[in-house]
């Protein structure tokens, strides 16, 4: 795999990272719409669903493959510096 392809994969990883950070920042700033235990339960249920969706997305084979390729590319680059 050439350096151009590795750079493209790195751009994808950076985009995913920024998107997740933005989503988590938005979630951090949300509060339950109303008072009471039921509102709190619904809030945390919704929060759990969002976090599960992020987790499931990150477990996709293409994401794992991109991370492995970038890890190997970094390892190869580090070895080449010796």
Residue pairs with C-beta under 8 A, 6 or more apart in sequence:
1 69
1 73
6 69
6 70
6 73
9 66
9 69
9 70
10 70
12 66
13 66
13 67
13 70
16 63
20 54
23 50
23 54
27 47
27 50
30 43
31 43
32 39
32 40
32 42
32 43
33 39
57 63
